[in-house]
């Protein structure tokens, strides 16, 4: 049996426990570090738009005069995800 050391993607803490299974069948984990802002995370995501750091990449591409479709193509997410990020930032 192989043990995989799971670390929080935000704080790097190994104080992590299992926290159920997603609807796609992927194991969820919960960071037990009280100072960490990431509470629940997954090691594998079925949709690239849910990965950490995608929203920052979208905003960086839009700031460099990229259009919605061009940004969606280069980040490999849907144009609706790009619009959602822009609405959250009150840019659309």
N, CA, C and O atoms as a DFTB+ gen file, in Angstrom:
368 C
 N C O
     1  1       0.843      -1.174       0.000
     2  2       0.000       0.000       0.000
     3  2       0.891       1.242       0.000
     4  3       1.855       1.323       0.761
     5  1       0.566       2.191      -0.847
     6  2       1.358       3.399      -0.998
     7  2       0.669       4.541      -0.272
     8  3      -0.531       4.760      -0.438
     9  1       1.433       5.270       0.536
    10  2       0.904       6.433       1.253
    11  2       1.317       7.699       0.507
    12  3       2.487       7.862       0.159
    13  1       0.376       8.581       0.265
    14  2       0.659       9.852      -0.397
    15  2       0.596      10.944       0.665
    16  3      -0.416      11.097       1.348
    17  1       1.687      11.704       0.800
    18  2       1.712      12.813       1.748
    19  2       0.932      13.981       1.146
    20  3       1.326      14.532       0.117
    21  1      -0.161      14.350       1.783
    22  2      -1.005      15.427       1.286
    23  2      -0.662      16.693       2.045
    24  3      -0.644      16.710       3.276
    25  1      -0.387      17.763       1.290
    26  2      -0.086      19.063       1.882
    27  2      -1.099      20.078       1.379
    28  3      -1.589      19.988       0.254
    29  1      -1.400      21.041       2.234
    30  2      -2.314      22.112       1.858
    31  2      -1.659      22.949       0.761
    32  3      -0.492      23.318       0.895
    33  1      -2.381      23.259      -0.324
    34  2      -1.781      24.042      -1.401
    35  2      -1.510      25.489      -1.020
    36  3      -0.698      26.155      -1.663
    37  1      -2.175      25.985       0.013
    38  2      -2.011      27.379       0.410
    39  2      -0.889      27.561       1.433
    40  3       0.016      28.368       1.223
    41  1      -0.946      26.819       2.531
    42  2       0.022      27.023       3.613
    43  2       1.119      25.963       3.654
    44  3       2.135      26.161       4.320
    45  1       0.938      24.845       2.958
    46  2       1.946      23.790       2.935
    47  2       1.935      22.899       4.167
    48  3       2.840      22.086       4.353
    49  1       0.930      23.042       4.999
    50  2       0.834      22.257       6.227
    51  2       0.459      20.814       5.921
    52  3      -0.294      20.543       4.985
    53  1       0.985      19.897       6.712
    54  2       0.621      18.494       6.576
    55  2      -0.510      18.114       7.522
    56  3      -0.869      16.940       7.607
    57  1      -1.076      19.077       8.230
    58  2      -2.219      18.845       9.113
    59  2      -3.483      18.847       8.257
    60  3      -4.240      19.817       8.239
    61  1      -3.690      17.750       7.559
    62  2      -4.788      17.636       6.602
    63  2      -5.570      16.367       6.907
    64  3      -4.991      15.326       7.217
    65  1      -6.895      16.467       6.815
    66  2      -7.742      15.304       7.010
    67  2      -8.690      15.134       5.841
    68  3      -8.947      16.087       5.105
    69  1      -9.208      13.943       5.664
    70  2     -10.169      13.691       4.596
    71  2     -11.478      14.405       4.921
    72  3     -11.852      14.535       6.086
    73  1     -12.168      14.866       3.880
    74  2     -13.403      15.622       4.074
    75  2     -14.458      15.225       3.041
    76  3     -15.110      16.094       2.462
    77  1     -14.629      13.955       2.808
    78  2     -15.678      13.482       1.908
    79  2     -15.219      13.349       0.473
    80  3     -14.033      13.460       0.164
    81  1     -16.185      13.108      -0.398
    82  2     -15.918      12.903      -1.814
    83  2     -16.790      13.858      -2.615
    84  3     -17.958      14.061      -2.282
    85  1     -16.227      14.449      -3.678
    86  2     -16.983      15.367      -4.527
    87  2     -17.980      14.601      -5.384
    88  3     -17.979      13.370      -5.414
    89  1     -18.829      15.350      -6.079
    90  2     -19.813      14.703      -6.942
    91  2     -19.162      13.997      -8.130
    92  3     -19.764      13.109      -8.734
    93  1     -17.932      14.394      -8.464
    94  2     -17.201      13.744      -9.557
    95  2     -16.440      12.510      -9.070
    96  3     -15.790      11.827      -9.862
    97  1     -16.520      12.225      -7.772
    98  2     -15.872      11.042      -7.221
    99  2     -14.438      11.257      -6.771
   100  3     -13.700      10.288      -6.598
   101  1     -14.023      12.509      -6.577
   102  2     -12.650      12.831      -6.179
   103  2     -12.617      13.122      -4.675
   104  3     -13.521      13.768      -4.146
   105  1     -11.587      12.649      -3.999
   106  2     -11.442      12.836      -2.558
   107  2     -11.224      14.316      -2.227
   108  3     -10.406      14.983      -2.862
   109  1     -11.954      14.823      -1.235
   110  2     -11.764      16.181      -0.724
   111  2     -10.937      16.118       0.549
   112  3     -10.964      15.122       1.273
   113  1     -10.200      17.196       0.816
   114  2      -9.385      17.290       2.023
   115  2      -9.671      18.609       2.724
   116  3     -10.089      19.584       2.099
   117  1      -9.438      18.623       4.035
   118  2      -9.653      19.823       4.841
   119  2      -8.364      20.153       5.580
   120  3      -7.786      19.289       6.240
   121  1      -7.909      21.403       5.472
   122  2      -6.719      21.851       6.180
   123  2      -7.104      22.168       7.622
   124  3      -8.046      22.920       7.869
   125  1      -6.375      21.594       8.564
   126  2      -6.687      21.784       9.978
   127  2      -5.839      22.869      10.625
   128  3      -5.902      23.068      11.839
   129  1      -5.041      23.577       9.817
   130  2      -4.264      24.709      10.313
   131  2      -5.218      25.889      10.481
   132  3      -5.872      26.289       9.519
   133  1      -5.308      26.449      11.680
   134  2      -6.275      27.514      11.954
   135  2      -5.915      28.823      11.275
   136  3      -6.790      29.667      11.083
   137  1      -4.663      29.019      10.907
   138  2      -4.232      30.271      10.292
   139  2      -4.330      30.242       8.766
   140  3      -4.061      31.247       8.109
   141  1      -4.708      29.112       8.210
   142  2      -4.781      28.943       6.757
   143  2      -6.125      29.452       6.240
   144  3      -7.164      29.204       6.852
   145  1      -6.102      30.168       5.106
   146  2      -7.361      30.659       4.543
   147  2      -8.054      29.616       3.671
   148  3      -9.260      29.705       3.439
   149  1      -7.295      28.621       3.182
   150  2      -7.892      27.533       2.404
   151  2      -8.439      26.494       3.372
   152  3      -7.692      25.957       4.190
   153  1      -9.714      26.209       3.289
   154  2     -10.313      25.260       4.206
   155  2     -10.451      23.889       3.552
   156  3      -9.958      22.895       4.084
   157  1     -11.114      23.833       2.409
   158  2     -11.361      22.561       1.730
   159  2     -10.718      22.620       0.344
   160  3     -10.850      23.618      -0.364
   161  1     -10.024      21.551      -0.039
   162  2      -9.385      21.511      -1.345
   163  2      -9.363      20.090      -1.870
   164  3      -9.660      19.140      -1.147
   165  1      -9.008      19.958      -3.140
   166  2      -8.881      18.661      -3.796
   167  2      -7.500      18.600      -4.439
   168  3      -6.924      19.634      -4.777
   169  1      -6.978      17.407      -4.606
   170  2      -5.702      17.254      -5.302
   171  2      -5.900      17.256      -6.814
   172  3      -5.031      17.721      -7.553
   173  1      -7.034      16.741      -7.278
   174  2      -7.348      16.680      -8.699
   175  2      -8.687      17.379      -8.929
   176  3      -9.648      17.157      -8.193
   177  1      -8.738      18.217      -9.948
   178  2      -9.985      18.883     -10.300
   179  2     -10.427      18.411     -11.670
   180  3      -9.603      18.270     -12.573
   181  1     -11.713      18.166     -11.836
   182  2     -12.217      17.715     -13.126
   183  2     -12.413      18.896     -14.080
   184  3     -12.423      18.707     -15.296
   185  1     -12.568      20.108     -13.546
   186  2     -12.733      21.305     -14.356
   187  2     -11.608      22.269     -14.036
   188  3     -11.379      22.578     -12.867
   189  1     -10.903      22.750     -15.042
   190  2      -9.733      23.609     -14.841
   191  2     -10.086      24.955     -14.216
   192  3      -9.223      25.602     -13.623
   193  1     -11.333      25.382     -14.340
   194  2     -11.745      26.663     -13.777
   195  2     -11.791      26.671     -12.265
   196  3     -11.846      27.743     -11.663
   197  1     -11.771      25.509     -11.632
   198  2     -11.826      25.424     -10.175
   199  2     -10.446      25.383      -9.535
   200  3     -10.330      25.492      -8.314
   201  1      -9.414      25.230     -10.328
   202  2      -8.062      25.129      -9.771
   203  2      -7.641      26.441      -9.130
   204  3      -8.025      27.513      -9.597
   205  1      -6.853      26.364      -8.059
   206  2      -6.359      27.588      -7.438
   207  2      -5.450      28.348      -8.397
   208  3      -4.636      27.741      -9.093
   209  1      -5.583      29.658      -8.436
   210  2      -4.731      30.491      -9.261
   211  2      -5.294      30.820     -10.627
   212  3      -4.732      31.655     -11.335
   213  1      -6.392      30.186     -11.020
   214  2      -6.967      30.435     -12.344
   215  2      -7.559      31.839     -12.418
   216  3      -7.424      32.518     -13.436
   217  1      -8.212      32.272     -11.345
   218  2      -8.817      33.605     -11.356
   219  2      -7.764      34.690     -11.487
   220  3      -7.974      35.668     -12.204
   221  1      -6.635      34.537     -10.809
   222  2      -5.556      35.513     -10.922
   223  2      -4.985      35.536     -12.337
   224  3      -4.641      36.600     -12.850
   225  1      -4.885      34.379     -12.961
   226  2      -4.381      34.305     -14.327
   227  2      -5.350      34.972     -15.301
   228  3      -4.921      35.641     -16.241
   229  1      -6.648      34.796     -15.082
   230  2      -7.652      35.443     -15.928
   231  2      -7.544      36.953     -15.811
   232  3      -7.565      37.656     -16.821
   233  1      -7.428      37.461     -14.590
   234  2      -7.327      38.902     -14.398
   235  2      -6.053      39.464     -15.016
   236  3      -6.058      40.576     -15.546
   237  1      -4.954      38.696     -14.950
   238  2      -3.700      39.146     -15.545
   239  2      -3.825      39.232     -17.069
   240  3      -3.323      40.175     -17.682
   241  1      -4.490      38.255     -17.677
   242  2      -4.668      38.255     -19.132
   243  2      -5.594      39.389     -19.568
   244  3      -5.347      40.027     -20.592
   245  1      -6.652      39.645     -18.805
   246  2      -7.582      40.726     -19.142
   247  2      -6.885      42.079     -18.998
   248  3      -7.140      42.986     -19.789
   249  1      -6.016      42.227     -18.007
   250  2      -5.301      43.489     -17.808
   251  2      -4.356      43.796     -18.964
   252  3      -4.037      44.958     -19.214
   253  1      -3.910      42.764     -19.667
   254  2      -3.032      42.960     -20.819
   255  2      -3.822      43.071     -22.111
   256  3      -3.351      42.652     -23.168
   257  1      -5.015      43.631     -22.032
   258  2      -5.876      43.896     -23.186
   259  2      -6.316      42.635     -23.919
   260  3      -6.476      42.649     -25.139
   261  1      -6.506      41.575     -23.201
   262  2      -7.027      40.354     -23.817
   263  2      -8.543      40.370     -23.787
   264  3      -9.143      40.857     -22.829
   265  1      -9.156      39.848     -24.813
   266  2     -10.609      39.757     -24.859
   267  2     -11.093      38.568     -24.057
   268  3     -10.294      37.754     -23.594
   269  1     -12.398      38.468     -23.894
   270  2     -12.983      37.389     -23.105
   271  2     -12.743      36.044     -23.783
   272  3     -12.326      35.090     -23.126
   273  1     -12.998      35.953     -25.075
   274  2     -12.814      34.677     -25.774
   275  2     -11.341      34.282     -25.844
   276  3     -10.995      33.116     -25.653
   277  1     -10.481      35.254     -26.117
   278  2      -9.042      34.978     -26.189
   279  2      -8.513      34.501     -24.840
   280  3      -7.716      33.565     -24.774
   281  1      -8.956      35.144     -23.773
   282  2      -8.533      34.752     -22.422
   283  2      -9.032      33.351     -22.091
   284  3      -8.287      32.536     -21.546
   285  1     -10.292      33.070     -22.421
   286  2     -10.863      31.751     -22.147
   287  2     -10.100      30.659     -22.897
   288  3      -9.866      29.579     -22.355
   289  1      -9.715      30.936     -24.130
   290  2      -8.974      29.968     -24.932
   291  2      -7.587      29.709     -24.360
   292  3      -7.151      28.561     -24.278
   293  1      -6.892      30.775     -23.963
   294  2      -5.518      30.613     -23.487
   295  2      -5.454      29.981     -22.089
   296  3      -4.507      29.255     -21.786
   297  1      -6.445      30.249     -21.242
   298  2      -6.467      29.676     -19.893
   299  2      -7.139      28.306     -19.890
   300  3      -7.046      27.565     -18.911
   301  1      -7.815      27.973     -20.985
   302  2      -8.528      26.706     -21.164
   303  2      -9.702      26.545     -20.204
   304  3      -9.883      25.495     -19.589
   305  1     -10.494      27.609     -20.090
   306  2     -11.744      27.584     -19.328
   307  2     -12.836      28.132     -20.239
   308  3     -12.558      28.593     -21.346
   309  1     -14.075      28.080     -19.768
   310  2     -15.171      28.591     -20.584
   311  2     -15.227      30.111     -20.515
   312  3     -14.700      30.726     -19.587
   313  1     -15.872      30.700     -21.508
   314  2     -16.005      32.165     -21.505
   315  2     -16.918      32.615     -20.362
   316  3     -16.845      33.760     -19.916
   317  1     -17.771      31.714     -19.898
   318  2     -18.653      32.046     -18.781
   319  2     -17.870      32.151     -17.472
   320  3     -18.224      32.945     -16.600
   321  1     -16.815      31.361     -17.333
   322  2     -15.948      31.455     -16.162
   323  2     -15.222      32.805     -16.164
   324  3     -15.085      33.443     -15.120
   325  1     -14.763      33.230     -17.334
   326  2     -14.087      34.527     -17.445
   327  2     -15.044      35.647     -17.077
   328  3     -14.676      36.563     -16.341
   329  1     -16.282      35.579     -17.589
   330  2     -17.281      36.597     -17.263
   331  2     -17.598      36.604     -15.773
   332  3     -17.786      37.666     -15.179
   333  1     -17.659      35.412     -15.166
   334  2     -17.945      35.307     -13.736
   335  2     -16.847      35.984     -12.907
   336  3     -17.137      36.686     -11.938
   337  1     -15.603      35.770     -13.290
   338  2     -14.483      36.391     -12.566
   339  2     -14.539      37.904     -12.715
   340  3     -14.302      38.629     -11.750
   341  1     -14.846      38.382     -13.901
   342  2     -14.941      39.830     -14.138
   343  2     -16.080      40.445     -13.348
   344  3     -15.954      41.560     -12.843
   345  1     -17.194      39.728     -13.236
   346  2     -18.319      40.241     -12.450
   347  2     -17.975      40.306     -10.972
   348  3     -18.379      41.243     -10.283
   349  1     -17.231      39.317     -10.474
   350  2     -16.827      39.339      -9.066
   351  2     -15.942      40.528      -8.753
   352  3     -15.991      41.077      -7.652
   353  1     -15.123      40.929      -9.733
   354  2     -14.203      42.053      -9.548
   355  2     -14.843      43.390      -9.942
   356  3     -14.186      44.430      -9.898
   357  1     -16.128      43.360     -10.328
   358  2     -16.881      44.541     -10.758
   359  2     -16.210      45.208     -11.958
   360  3     -16.161      46.435     -12.040
   361  1     -15.699      44.408     -12.880
   362  2     -15.081      44.919     -14.096
   363  2     -15.981      44.757     -15.312
   364  3     -15.662      45.253     -16.392
   365  1     -17.093      44.074     -15.145
   366  2     -17.985      43.822     -16.278
   367  2     -19.354      44.376     -15.985
   368  3     -20.255      44.266     -16.816
